[in-house]
Amino acid sequence: MPATGEIIRMMNYVDDIAATLRRITTSLPTLTDEEKKQLAEYMRKSDPNFTKVLEGLEHPKQG
C-alpha cells in the first residue's frame, strides 16, 4: 500500500520525537536521582503523552 503525504508527515513527527528522546537519554547521566524522578513525572503527566497516543493507535475507539 503506497504511503500518503499525511502518513509520511506523521512518520516524520515520530522521527522528531525519537530525536528528542535521544537527546534526553544522552543527558540523563547528568541528572540526580531526584531530577530523574521529576522528569519522569513530568513526562508521564504530559498530555497527550507518547504512551496514550500509541494506545489510541493500537486500540481505536469504535463508533
ChimeraX attribute file (.defattr): number of C-alpha atoms within 10 A of each C-alpha:
attribute: neighborCount
match mode: 1-to-1
recipient: residues
	/A:1	3
	/A:2	5
	/A:3	7
	/A:4	8
	/A:5	9
	/A:6	9
	/A:7	11
	/A:8	11
	/A:9	11
	/A:10	11
	/A:11	12
	/A:12	12
	/A:13	12
	/A:14	13
	/A:15	12
	/A:16	12
	/A:17	13
	/A:18	12
	/A:19	12
	/A:20	12
	/A:21	12
	/A:22	12
	/A:23	11
	/A:24	12
	/A:25	10
	/A:26	10
	/A:27	10
	/A:28	14
	/A:29	10
	/A:30	9
	/A:31	11
	/A:32	10
	/A:33	11
	/A:34	9
	/A:35	12
	/A:36	14
	/A:37	12
	/A:38	12
	/A:39	15
	/A:40	12
	/A:41	11
	/A:42	11
	/A:43	13
	/A:44	14
	/A:45	10
	/A:46	11
	/A:47	10
	/A:48	10
	/A:49	11
	/A:50	14
	/A:51	10
	/A:52	13
	/A:53	12
	/A:54	11
	/A:55	10
	/A:56	11
	/A:57	10
	/A:58	9
	/A:59	9
	/A:60	9
	/A:61	7
	/A:62	4
	/A:63	3
